[in-house]
Amino acid sequence: MGENNIPSGNAVILNGEKLAESNIQFQQNILNNLAQLALKSKDSPSFIEDMIKLLKPVLQIDLFALYEKLSDGSLLLKAGWGWKEGLVGYTKLDGRQSSQAGFTLFNGESNGFETRFSAPPLFEAHQIKDGITAVVPGNMEPYGVIGLYTRNSQRGFSPLDLIFLRKIANKVGLALDRHRVESSLFAAQDERLVIFDSISDAIVIQDLNGQFLYANQVAAELLGMPDSDTLLSMDIRDVMKKYMLYDEHGEPFQMDRLPGRRALKGEKRAKAFVHSVEVGTDTHRWLEVKASPVMDQFQQVKYAVNVFQDITEIKQAEQDHAFLSELSSLIAKPLDYRALLHQISEMIIAHLADWCVVHVISEDETMIEQVATTHKDPEKRTLAQNLQEKFPPKPDFTRGAYKVLRTGEPEFFPHVTDEDIQQISSCEEHAHLMRCLGFRSAMVLPMIARGHSLGAISFVWGGPNGLYGKRQLFLAEEVTRRAALALDNVRLFQQAQNLNTELDTKVKRRTAMLERAVEKLNNEITERKIIEEDLTRSRALFSDLFDLSPDAMFLVNQDGEILRANVQGETIFGYGQNELVGARIEMLLSEQFREIHFSHRENYHTDPHRRIMAPNMDLFARKKSGDEFPVDVMLSPVKIGDEWLVISAVRDMTEQKRIQDELSEVQHRLIDSQESERLMLAQELHDGIIQELFSINFQLSEIEKDLEQAGLKEISQKIHTSSEMTQQVVQGLRGISRNLRPPALTPFGLEQAIYSHMEYFQEMHPELNIHLNLTPDGDMLADHQRLVLFRIYQNGVSNVARHAEAQNMWVTLDFDEDRIILEMKDDGKGLEMPIRWIKLAREGHLGLVGTRERVEAIGGKLVIESSLGKGTLIRVLVPLPKK
């Protein structure tokens, strides 16, 4: 042994006597007392303190140490006796295996002093001669080491001492580990409670009797309590007496169907929607309630955890949406506006008010008319009607319907006091009737359409618990907006019907004349088509596929060499069979097409298929005589053996071109005829009917003055109304006359005609944002070109208003060196452009077909760009007349 080593002994004296078999019971008593101490202690520090008090008198050892293993691997002198003051709780020992305690910790073996261990300076300072150590076990890793030491070199430790010390260490380890687990559990429980308190949903825990064991602050506030302690102190039955519960269908909610009750019976994830009404305040809430059971170790229900989510705003939004949907369905029905507004008032008292009054401004804007007065209580409905009849709104009153109609601004009274009623009422009887009906909260909102006030709707809560807020105000504004649009649409429809009736006779007469002219032209076109089809069929009867074809037929190889020609080919081109066979097919083309035909022929043979040759070009062929004539060429590939050949069917289009030119001329004459008819009709309206109506209107004004001087005011008022209606008819006829023949077109040009028309058009369609960019045309355009371009513009903007559902429209008129450009663009719903124009006609887009015909009539070009959802662009390019 070195001087730093302490020799180990072989005996231990406890209570002053050597350990013997008779002391086993004594040791067991010590261990039992230690176990009881572990159960009674509240935490680790108190247990360690009590353990020292228990062991010190019975062990009678010079030094006792409880070492705690630290995270850096060292050992802290946690507790003990016999050590110098200030060392316990602060002194650290080497935890490596070279020390006795470190070896014990790493190997899990109880041991005594041996020569392989070096004594630390702490032991030398305390003159320790011998000692034993044992591991204090833990759950995941050892807690540390327990050591017994003596200064008496004659007092050694036996193997039985090591066994006894190991038992003590095990008891200590169990106690410390239990305290560590309990501390973690308490911390987790506190953390859960903190989490529950921070959650925005209400959380309640119930025992098997349904009583509350825990409730967070949100739950307390939801159930009308100031805090959770107050809620937990109350009996669950007293809490439930404060509310009436209903299910989603409005039926009383059975208590045993509550999710908490179902969870206490073992149902997992119980869920229900509950509509609660607080007794006394009539406060409504919608709750989504979820509950889950908490099981014990025997899988028996121990608690039920309830989570309440307030979905009142969601339910209210659903109810508001359903109400507005029902209102929209009602507005869509064809009703008289009085009946419509009465039904709207009935819907309002079912959802948004206890009673409601609807006032409407007369169409001549001379008076306010009450069209509906409804009350939720049938017994009070008559009382409400009497109130309105006896005390109607006063025009000069600073509150109510007249003020709302004057200003166009709503009036909002969230809480009406008795003093407010006194100020609103005109006398005590008036105030008494208002109190009888109930007047707790009110709103008066204007019905506004197209910038004009049409009337007002008054909403009133009369019950003790009804108060209007922002939600109800927003909903009421939407109701009045829709009611105003419906009222405005009904009136506009009636006005349009009256105007249409007056013009219907003359328009029908002119339309019949135009229809007869169109029918006559269609018959001529049909006869021409029948003649052409008969000619084609008669030729087919006397020809076969090639030689007897009415068209010139040529069989051509890939090099462009003619291999065969039919008799018609010889006849048309003037060549003999021997001149055609072996010659190049380009010989039969006009010189302007020969060079480009070489490359086209090579490209065709890379993808041979049946098609028309040069579909976008006017193709001309050349006869032997040098004469050129228009042709159509159909190319059809045919494979003979391994070689691809092409059958070229050449048709002389001279006659078809002549017919097409004649049809185009007929079409132009038809358009000119239509414009002449429009001009004549406009002149007749302006010089005839409108002047006559002016005369009638003047006579009515004279009659009105005579009647007024005679004191017959009622008849005079009727004559005045008739005069205004006559003036409206004159304005309508002037609009028709302007559309038939724009007065500004000839004297002022296309630009001014568009400006003039757009002023009238903007008045008729204020919902459209119009953007004009017009260049004056001066004298650059002929009269017929101006008229055609104006008609194209008229048709374009009319289509936008009727079909496009657009918010913006742009009209551009511009010039370059040799042409005029007219563009109309919108951001509406657009349309899908077909490949062939005939499909547009079949789908009813006759306006676009007519536009194309007009453009072609003046030698122009029409470009239409449109797709679904991306608006439409119409561009017209017309060459300027040569000076």
RAPEJO-V457004 format. One record per helix or strand of 3 or more residues. SS is the DSSP state (helix for helix, strand for strand). FROM is the first residue (numbers start at 1). LEN is the number of residues. If there is no record, write none. Layout:
# RAPEJO-V457004
SS_FROM_LEN / SS_FROM_LEN
This chain:
# RAPEJO-V457004
helix_21_20 / helix_44_16 / strand_63_7 / strand_75_7 / helix_100_8 / helix_121_5 / strand_130_7 / strand_144_7 / helix_159_40 / strand_202_5 / strand_212_4 / helix_217_6 / helix_228_5 / helix_236_5 / strand_243_4 / helix_255_3 / helix_259_6 / strand_270_9 / strand_284_12 / strand_301_10 / helix_312_20 / helix_337_15 / strand_355_7 / strand_368_8 / helix_378_13 / helix_401_7 / strand_411_3 / helix_418_7 / helix_428_10 / strand_441_9 / strand_452_10 / helix_470_72 / strand_552_5 / strand_561_5 / helix_567_7 / helix_577_4 / helix_585_4 / helix_591_16 / strand_620_3 / strand_628_13 / strand_643_10 / helix_654_56 / helix_713_28 / helix_744_5 / helix_750_15 / strand_769_6 / helix_783_22 / strand_808_8 / strand_819_8 / helix_837_6 / helix_846_12 / strand_861_6 / strand_872_8
